[in-house]
Amino acid sequence: MDDASELLRKRKEKIEELKALGVDLYPNDVRVTDTSATVAGLYIAMDAEKMSSVTATHALAGRLMALRNFGKAAFVSIQDRDGRIQAYIQRDKVGEQAYGVFKKLDVGDIVFLSGRPFRTKTGELTIEADTVRLLSKSHRPMPEKWHGLTDVEMRYRQRHLDLIMNSHVREVFYKRSLIIKAIRDFMQDRGFLEVETPMMQTIAGGAAARPFKTYHNALDMDLYLRIAPELYLKRLIVGGFERVFEINRNFRNEGVSTLHNPEFTMMEFYAAYATYEDLMTMTEELISKVARKVNNSLMIPCQGTTIDLTPPWLRMTVKEAITALAGIESPVLENRDQALGRARALNLAVKETDSLGKIIMTLFEGTVEDKLIQPTFITQYPLEVSPLSRKNAQNPNFTDRFELYILGREIANAFSELNDPEDQKQRFIMQLKEREAGDEEAHAMDEDYIQALEYAMPPTGGEGIGIDRLVMLLTDSPSIRDVILFPHMKSKS
């Protein structure tokens, strides 16, 4: 019998012994009034002498994480949602029967205890228990040694254990919740209405991505998990909701990496009478305010680099970035054949049929993206890769669009929205040709959306911000799986 099986056998024996004693393994009749943090906060300024006169009692519950048994007494550590606190269990204090049950408990069990606080000789805040009860019996032992990086896959597959054993992991997800709240507060303070749009759509629109496909039996029709909420949110702008935002999931049937998960969280928002330039300023303000809220600083340590989020941030066009950071001469970017030749010389994946705009973007993605470490807005994207963006008035081959890069990662994508229905229809037709040529991510035709535009959409700016990647930045997390509670994993089988 291996060690794991032996531990399980011993646990089962204890369970049977407890049952034989008439112990309820899963009671639900206790009242918890305190947490480890509230108790610590009450006595933070009290030394052992002052605490000797404290008569108040506190009732707490949590997971038994450590146990030092001295026969007739024991020190234990319990962990609740706020942290850990020590308790001192004496047979003479809790009673012989309760102490007998306590001695059969294991690390990992959920327990309730109440008692008065005191400080040990070493100054540690401790609860002198007058009551101790089992609330939930753990059938399986906790990992004896659990170091976060020794088995990363197990951490993701068994997130419940990861959260129990690694306090820094819990802190990441507490911070994630705080980040989302700070974003929501920022948007609502500026008059944006939070809305919800369909997660299942008849046409997968609003982005260039491969969708997940499903089928609705009652409606007898194919549906797609949304790749973006964009076209529905812009219908709301047409309908008179001039400022809307949504924080929710998108789904893309693409590869998995440190930056990609098949389902991910995005905030997408739209503001009537705003331009993409307005949104750059708003994005600086939003992210810097969130950083101050959660990190108390605009200097963010992340993956060995310090990111300075102090506005204003650098702004460059796509072409300027390629010239400045990749050393590709500006004339090359004006000539399709020269651009194609340079891309091939760099071993980048280009096709003979690619347009100049697509080749420019291949050069940008292959030579520039990973060099954009400090916050940088990249503007003026080619028309061919921006089917929903407004054309630039000075150069209609490019659009009024930006993407925000930090630490070589795309964090946000925004543009002045295309609100001319005839132009939009022609853009969709261009995308259909791309699809027919084999581009599975090209945008589909959406006649219903075009009809909505025909009722007139005001000039509008829209943006999507990747929440997961923003959380990665603000929590110094190396992988998107570190900021998603239950990331998708390949089946063990």
C-alpha positions as CSV (number, residue, x, y, z in Angstrom):
1,M,0.0,0.0,0.0
2,D,1.5,3.4,-1.0
3,D,1.6,6.4,1.4
4,A,-1.4,8.1,-0.1
5,S,-3.6,5.0,0.2
6,E,-2.4,4.5,3.8
7,L,-3.3,8.1,4.7
8,L,-6.8,7.7,3.2
9,R,-7.2,4.4,5.1
10,K,-6.4,6.2,8.4
11,R,-8.8,9.0,7.6
12,K,-11.6,6.5,7.0
13,E,-10.8,4.8,10.3
14,K,-11.1,8.1,12.1
15,I,-14.4,8.8,10.4
16,E,-15.8,5.5,11.5
17,E,-14.6,6.1,15.1
18,L,-16.3,9.5,15.2
19,K,-19.5,8.1,13.9
20,A,-19.3,5.4,16.6
21,L,-19.1,8.2,19.2
22,G,-22.3,9.7,17.8
23,V,-20.4,12.8,16.4
24,D,-22.2,14.7,13.6
25,L,-19.6,15.1,10.9
26,Y,-21.4,17.9,9.2
27,P,-23.5,20.0,11.7
28,N,-25.0,23.3,10.7
29,D,-26.1,24.9,13.9
30,V,-23.2,27.3,14.9
31,R,-23.1,31.0,14.7
32,V,-19.8,32.5,13.6
33,T,-19.4,36.2,14.7
34,D,-15.8,37.0,13.9
35,T,-12.9,36.3,11.5
36,S,-9.2,36.2,12.0
37,A,-8.9,39.7,10.7
38,T,-11.6,41.3,12.8
39,V,-10.1,39.7,16.0
40,A,-6.6,40.8,15.0
41,G,-7.8,44.3,14.4
42,L,-9.4,44.6,17.8
43,Y,-6.2,43.8,19.7
44,I,-3.5,45.0,17.4
45,A,-2.4,47.7,19.9
46,M,-2.6,45.5,23.0
47,D,0.3,43.8,24.6
48,A,0.1,40.6,26.7
49,E,-0.4,42.5,30.0
50,K,-3.3,44.6,28.7
51,M,-4.9,41.5,27.1
52,S,-4.9,39.6,30.4
53,S,-7.9,41.7,31.5
54,V,-9.9,41.1,28.3
55,T,-13.0,39.0,29.0
56,A,-14.7,39.2,25.6
57,T,-15.1,36.0,23.7
58,H,-15.0,35.5,19.9
59,A,-16.5,32.8,17.8
60,L,-14.6,31.7,14.7
61,A,-14.6,28.9,12.1
62,G,-12.1,27.8,9.6
63,R,-9.9,25.1,8.2
64,L,-7.5,23.4,10.6
65,M,-4.1,24.1,9.0
66,A,-1.6,23.1,11.7
67,L,-1.7,21.1,14.9
68,R,0.8,20.8,17.8
69,N,-0.5,18.3,20.3
70,F,1.0,18.2,23.8
71,G,-1.3,15.5,25.3
72,K,-3.7,17.5,27.5
73,A,-3.4,20.6,25.4
74,A,-2.7,21.6,21.8
75,F,-2.0,24.7,19.7
76,V,-3.8,24.8,16.4
77,S,-3.9,27.2,13.5
78,I,-7.2,27.8,11.6
79,Q,-7.6,29.5,8.3
80,D,-10.7,31.5,7.3
81,R,-11.4,33.9,4.5
82,D,-9.3,36.6,6.0
83,G,-6.2,34.7,7.0
84,R,-5.0,32.5,10.0
85,I,-5.3,32.7,13.7
86,Q,-3.9,30.5,16.5
87,A,-6.0,28.8,19.1
88,Y,-5.0,27.0,22.3
89,I,-7.1,23.9,23.2
90,Q,-7.0,22.5,26.7
91,R,-8.8,19.4,27.9
92,D,-9.7,21.0,31.2
93,K,-11.2,24.0,29.4
94,V,-13.3,22.4,26.7
95,G,-14.2,19.3,28.6
96,E,-13.0,15.7,28.3
97,Q,-15.6,14.6,25.8
98,A,-15.0,17.5,23.4
99,Y,-11.3,17.1,23.8
100,G,-11.5,13.4,22.9
101,V,-13.3,14.3,19.7
102,F,-10.8,17.1,19.0
103,K,-7.9,14.6,19.3
104,K,-9.4,12.6,16.4
105,L,-9.5,15.6,14.1
106,D,-7.0,16.1,11.2
107,V,-5.4,19.0,9.4
108,G,-7.9,19.9,6.7
109,D,-11.0,19.6,8.8
110,I,-13.3,22.6,9.2
111,V,-13.7,23.5,12.9
112,F,-15.6,26.0,15.1
113,L,-14.1,27.4,18.2
114,S,-14.9,30.2,20.6
115,G,-13.0,31.7,23.5
116,R,-11.2,34.7,24.9
117,P,-8.0,36.2,23.3
118,F,-4.6,36.4,24.8
119,R,-1.0,36.7,23.8
120,T,1.6,33.9,24.1
121,K,5.0,34.4,25.5
122,T,6.2,35.1,22.0
123,G,3.5,37.7,21.5
124,E,1.3,35.8,19.1
125,L,-2.4,36.5,19.3
126,T,-4.2,33.3,20.3
127,I,-7.7,32.3,21.2
128,E,-8.0,30.3,24.4
129,A,-10.9,28.0,23.3
130,D,-13.8,27.2,25.7
131,T,-15.6,25.4,22.8
132,V,-14.3,23.4,19.9
133,R,-16.4,21.5,17.4
134,L,-16.0,19.7,14.1
135,L,-18.1,21.3,11.3
136,S,-16.9,19.3,8.3
137,K,-14.7,16.3,8.1
138,S,-12.0,16.2,5.5
139,H,-11.8,12.7,3.9
140,R,-8.6,13.5,2.1
141,P,-5.3,14.7,3.6
142,M,-3.9,18.1,2.6
143,P,-0.7,18.2,0.6
144,E,2.2,17.9,3.0
145,K,4.4,20.1,0.7
146,W,2.7,22.5,-1.6
147,H,5.1,24.8,-3.4
148,G,3.3,26.8,-6.1
149,L,5.7,26.2,-9.0
150,T,6.5,22.5,-8.5
151,D,3.3,21.3,-10.1
152,V,1.7,24.2,-11.9
153,E,-0.8,22.0,-13.7
154,M,-2.1,20.5,-10.5
155,R,-2.6,24.0,-9.1
156,Y,-4.9,24.8,-12.1
157,R,-6.7,21.5,-12.1
158,Q,-7.3,21.5,-8.4
159,R,-7.8,25.2,-7.7
160,H,-9.5,24.4,-4.5
161,L,-6.3,23.0,-3.1
162,D,-4.3,25.8,-4.6
163,L,-6.5,28.3,-2.8
164,I,-6.3,26.4,0.5
165,M,-2.5,26.1,0.5
166,N,-1.3,29.3,-1.2
167,S,-2.3,32.6,0.4
168,H,-0.8,34.6,-2.5
169,V,-3.1,32.9,-4.9
170,R,-6.1,33.9,-2.8
171,E,-4.7,37.5,-2.8
172,V,-4.6,37.5,-6.6
173,F,-8.3,36.8,-6.8
174,Y,-9.3,39.2,-4.1
175,K,-7.4,41.8,-6.1
176,R,-9.1,40.8,-9.3
177,S,-12.5,41.4,-7.6
178,L,-11.3,44.8,-6.4
179,I,-10.0,45.7,-9.9
180,I,-13.4,44.9,-11.5
181,K,-15.2,46.9,-8.9
182,A,-12.9,49.9,-9.4
183,I,-13.5,49.7,-13.2
184,R,-17.3,49.5,-12.7
185,D,-17.3,52.4,-10.3
186,F,-15.2,54.5,-12.7
187,M,-17.6,53.8,-15.6
188,Q,-20.8,54.5,-13.6
189,D,-19.3,57.7,-12.1
190,R,-19.1,58.9,-15.7
191,G,-22.7,58.2,-16.7
192,F,-22.2,54.8,-18.4
193,L,-25.1,52.3,-18.1
194,E,-24.1,48.7,-17.4
195,V,-26.0,46.3,-19.7
196,E,-26.1,42.7,-20.7
197,T,-26.2,41.5,-24.3
198,P,-26.6,38.0,-25.7
199,M,-23.9,35.3,-25.1
200,M,-25.4,33.2,-27.8
201,Q,-25.7,34.9,-31.2
202,T,-27.0,34.0,-34.6
203,I,-23.9,35.6,-36.2
204,A,-20.5,35.6,-34.5
205,G,-19.6,39.3,-35.0
206,G,-17.7,42.2,-33.5
207,A,-14.2,40.7,-33.9
208,A,-11.9,38.6,-36.1
209,A,-11.9,35.2,-34.4
210,R,-13.1,31.6,-34.8
211,P,-16.3,31.0,-32.7
212,F,-17.7,28.0,-30.8
213,K,-20.8,26.7,-32.5
214,T,-23.8,25.1,-30.9
215,Y,-27.4,24.3,-31.9
216,H,-30.8,25.2,-30.4
217,N,-33.3,22.4,-30.7
218,A,-36.5,24.4,-30.1
219,L,-35.6,27.2,-32.5
220,D,-34.0,24.7,-35.0
221,M,-31.1,27.0,-35.6
222,D,-27.3,27.3,-35.2
223,L,-26.0,29.6,-32.6
224,Y,-22.5,30.9,-31.7
225,L,-21.0,31.7,-28.4
226,R,-20.1,35.3,-28.8
227,I,-16.6,36.4,-29.7
228,A,-17.5,40.0,-28.8
229,P,-20.6,42.0,-27.7
230,E,-19.8,44.9,-30.0
231,L,-22.6,44.9,-32.5
232,Y,-25.3,44.5,-29.8
233,L,-23.8,47.3,-27.7
234,K,-23.8,49.6,-30.8
235,R,-27.5,48.8,-31.4
236,L,-28.1,50.2,-27.9
237,I,-26.3,53.4,-29.0
238,V,-28.7,53.6,-31.9
239,G,-31.5,53.1,-29.4
240,G,-30.5,56.2,-27.4
241,F,-28.4,54.7,-24.6
242,E,-25.5,57.1,-25.3
243,R,-23.1,55.6,-22.8
244,V,-23.1,51.8,-22.2
245,F,-20.6,49.2,-20.9
246,E,-20.6,45.5,-20.3
247,I,-18.2,43.4,-18.3
248,N,-18.7,39.8,-19.3
249,R,-17.3,36.7,-21.0
250,N,-16.2,36.3,-24.6
251,F,-15.5,32.9,-26.2
252,R,-13.0,32.2,-29.0
253,N,-12.1,28.8,-30.4
254,E,-8.4,29.5,-30.6
255,G,-5.1,28.3,-29.1
256,V,-4.3,28.3,-25.4
257,S,-1.2,30.1,-24.2
258,T,0.0,32.3,-21.3
259,L,-2.1,35.1,-22.9
260,H,-5.1,33.2,-24.2
261,N,-7.9,31.2,-22.7
262,P,-10.9,30.0,-24.7
263,E,-13.2,32.0,-22.5
264,F,-12.1,35.3,-21.1
265,T,-13.4,38.5,-19.5
266,M,-13.6,41.8,-21.3
267,M,-15.1,45.2,-20.6
268,E,-16.5,46.8,-23.8
269,F,-17.9,50.3,-23.7
270,Y,-19.3,52.8,-26.2
271,A,-19.7,56.6,-25.9
272,A,-21.7,58.7,-28.3
273,Y,-20.0,61.9,-29.5
274,A,-16.6,60.6,-28.5
275,T,-13.6,59.8,-30.8
276,Y,-10.8,57.3,-30.4
277,E,-8.6,60.2,-29.2
278,D,-11.1,60.9,-26.4
279,L,-10.9,57.2,-25.5
280,M,-7.1,57.2,-25.3
281,T,-7.3,59.9,-22.6
282,M,-10.1,58.1,-20.8
283,T,-8.1,54.8,-20.9
284,E,-5.1,56.5,-19.3
285,E,-7.3,57.9,-16.6
286,L,-9.2,54.6,-16.0
287,I,-6.1,52.3,-15.7
288,S,-4.1,54.7,-13.7
289,K,-7.0,55.2,-11.2
290,V,-7.5,51.5,-10.9
291,A,-3.7,51.0,-10.3
292,R,-3.7,53.6,-7.6
293,K,-6.8,51.9,-6.0
294,V,-5.4,48.4,-5.9
295,N,-1.6,49.0,-5.7
296,N,-1.4,52.5,-4.2
297,S,1.1,53.4,-7.0
298,L,1.5,54.0,-10.7
299,M,4.9,52.2,-10.7
300,I,3.9,48.6,-11.2
301,P,6.5,45.8,-10.8
302,C,5.7,43.1,-13.4
303,Q,7.8,40.1,-14.5
304,G,11.1,41.8,-13.6
305,T,10.2,45.1,-15.1
306,T,8.7,48.3,-13.6
307,I,5.8,49.6,-15.6
308,D,5.2,53.4,-15.2
309,L,1.5,54.1,-15.7
310,T,1.9,57.8,-15.2
311,P,-0.1,59.6,-18.0
312,P,0.4,60.7,-20.7
313,W,1.4,57.5,-22.5
314,L,3.5,57.2,-25.7
315,R,1.5,57.4,-28.9
316,M,2.8,56.1,-32.3
317,T,1.2,55.0,-35.5
318,V,1.6,51.4,-36.8
319,K,4.1,52.6,-39.4
320,E,6.0,54.8,-37.0
321,A,6.4,51.9,-34.6
322,I,7.7,49.6,-37.3
323,T,10.2,52.2,-38.4
324,A,11.3,53.2,-34.9
325,L,11.4,49.8,-33.3
326,A,12.1,47.3,-36.1
327,G,14.3,49.6,-38.2
328,I,12.3,49.0,-41.4
329,E,12.5,52.1,-43.6
330,S,9.4,54.1,-44.2
331,P,9.4,53.6,-48.1
332,V,9.3,49.8,-47.7
333,L,5.9,50.3,-45.9
334,E,4.6,52.2,-48.9
335,N,5.3,49.5,-51.5
336,R,3.5,46.2,-51.4
337,D,6.3,44.2,-53.1
338,Q,9.0,45.6,-50.9
339,A,7.0,45.0,-47.8
340,L,6.2,41.4,-48.8
341,G,9.9,40.8,-49.5
342,R,11.0,42.2,-46.1
343,A,8.4,40.1,-44.3
344,R,9.7,36.9,-46.1
345,A,13.2,37.9,-45.3
346,L,12.2,37.9,-41.7
347,N,10.5,34.5,-42.0
348,L,7.1,35.9,-41.2
349,A,4.0,34.1,-42.4
350,V,2.7,36.1,-45.4
351,K,0.7,35.0,-48.5
352,E,1.2,36.2,-52.1
353,T,-2.3,37.4,-52.1
354,D,-2.0,39.5,-48.9
355,S,-2.8,43.2,-49.3
356,L,-0.3,45.9,-48.2
357,G,-2.3,46.6,-45.1
358,K,-2.2,42.9,-44.0
359,I,1.6,42.7,-44.7
360,I,2.1,45.8,-42.6
361,M,0.3,44.2,-39.7
362,T,2.3,41.0,-40.1
363,L,5.5,43.1,-39.9
364,F,4.1,44.9,-36.8
365,E,3.1,41.8,-35.0
366,G,6.3,40.0,-35.8
367,T,8.8,42.7,-35.1
368,V,7.3,45.3,-32.8
369,E,4.7,44.0,-30.3
370,D,7.1,42.4,-27.9
371,K,9.1,45.6,-27.7
372,L,6.2,47.7,-26.5
373,I,7.0,47.4,-22.8
374,Q,5.9,50.7,-21.3
375,P,2.2,51.8,-22.0
376,T,2.0,52.7,-25.7
377,F,-1.0,53.6,-27.9
378,I,-0.5,52.3,-31.4
379,T,-2.8,54.2,-33.9
380,Q,-3.9,54.2,-37.5
381,Y,-4.5,50.6,-38.4
382,P,-4.9,49.5,-42.0
383,L,-8.5,49.5,-43.3
384,E,-8.3,45.8,-44.3
385,V,-7.9,44.7,-40.7
386,S,-10.4,47.1,-39.2
387,P,-13.8,46.3,-40.7
388,L,-15.8,48.2,-38.1
389,S,-13.6,51.3,-37.7
390,R,-14.1,54.7,-39.2
391,K,-11.8,55.7,-42.0
392,N,-9.1,58.3,-41.3
393,A,-10.1,61.6,-42.9
394,Q,-6.6,62.4,-44.1
395,N,-5.7,58.8,-45.3
396,P,-8.7,56.6,-46.0
397,N,-6.5,53.5,-46.3
398,F,-6.1,53.7,-42.5
399,T,-8.6,53.9,-39.7
400,D,-9.2,56.0,-36.5
401,R,-8.2,53.1,-34.2
402,F,-5.8,52.4,-31.5
403,E,-4.5,49.4,-29.5
404,L,-2.9,49.8,-26.1
405,Y,0.2,47.7,-25.4
406,I,1.8,47.2,-22.0
407,L,4.7,44.7,-21.4
408,G,4.3,43.5,-25.0
409,R,0.7,42.5,-24.5
410,E,-2.4,44.0,-26.2
411,I,-4.5,45.3,-23.3
412,A,-7.2,47.3,-25.2
413,N,-8.6,47.9,-28.7
414,A,-10.7,50.9,-29.6
415,F,-11.8,53.0,-32.5
416,S,-14.1,55.7,-33.7
417,E,-17.0,53.6,-34.9
418,L,-18.0,53.3,-38.5
419,N,-21.6,54.6,-38.6
420,D,-22.2,54.8,-42.4
421,P,-24.4,51.8,-43.2
422,E,-23.3,51.8,-46.9
423,D,-19.6,51.9,-46.0
424,Q,-20.2,49.2,-43.4
425,K,-21.9,46.9,-45.9
426,Q,-19.0,47.3,-48.3
427,R,-16.6,46.4,-45.5
428,F,-18.6,43.3,-44.7
429,I,-18.5,42.3,-48.4
430,M,-14.7,42.7,-48.3
431,Q,-14.6,40.4,-45.3
432,L,-16.8,37.8,-47.1
433,K,-14.2,37.8,-49.9
434,E,-11.5,37.2,-47.3
435,R,-13.6,34.3,-45.9
436,E,-14.1,32.8,-49.3
437,A,-10.3,32.9,-49.7
438,G,-9.8,30.8,-46.6
439,D,-9.7,33.3,-43.7
440,E,-11.9,31.6,-41.1
441,E,-11.7,34.6,-38.8
442,A,-13.0,37.1,-41.3
443,H,-16.2,38.9,-40.3
444,A,-19.5,37.6,-41.4
445,M,-22.2,39.7,-43.1
446,D,-24.7,41.0,-40.6
447,E,-27.7,42.5,-42.4
448,D,-29.6,43.2,-39.2
449,Y,-26.8,45.3,-37.9
450,I,-26.6,47.3,-41.1
451,Q,-30.3,47.9,-40.9
452,A,-29.8,49.2,-37.3
453,L,-27.2,51.7,-38.7
454,E,-29.7,52.8,-41.3
455,Y,-31.7,54.3,-38.4
456,A,-28.7,56.5,-37.7
457,M,-26.1,55.9,-35.1
458,P,-24.4,59.1,-33.7
459,P,-20.7,59.5,-34.0
460,T,-19.3,57.1,-31.4
461,G,-16.1,55.8,-29.8
462,G,-15.9,52.2,-28.6
463,E,-13.3,50.2,-26.8
464,G,-12.7,46.7,-25.4
465,I,-10.3,46.2,-22.5
466,G,-9.0,42.7,-21.6
467,I,-9.8,42.3,-17.9
468,D,-7.7,39.1,-17.5
469,R,-4.6,40.8,-19.0
470,L,-5.1,43.9,-16.9
471,V,-5.3,41.7,-13.8
472,M,-2.1,39.9,-14.9
473,L,-0.4,43.3,-15.1
474,L,-1.6,44.6,-11.7
475,T,-0.9,41.3,-9.9
476,D,2.4,40.5,-11.5
477,S,1.1,37.2,-12.8
478,P,3.0,35.4,-15.6
479,S,0.1,33.5,-17.1
480,I,-3.6,34.2,-17.8
481,R,-4.3,30.9,-16.0
482,D,-3.0,32.5,-12.8
483,V,-5.8,35.1,-12.9
484,I,-8.7,32.8,-14.0
485,L,-10.0,30.6,-11.2
486,F,-10.8,27.6,-13.4
487,P,-8.8,27.9,-16.7
488,H,-9.4,25.4,-19.5
489,M,-7.0,22.5,-19.5
490,K,-6.4,19.7,-21.9
491,S,-8.1,16.5,-20.7
492,K,-5.7,14.2,-18.7
493,S,-6.9,11.2,-20.8
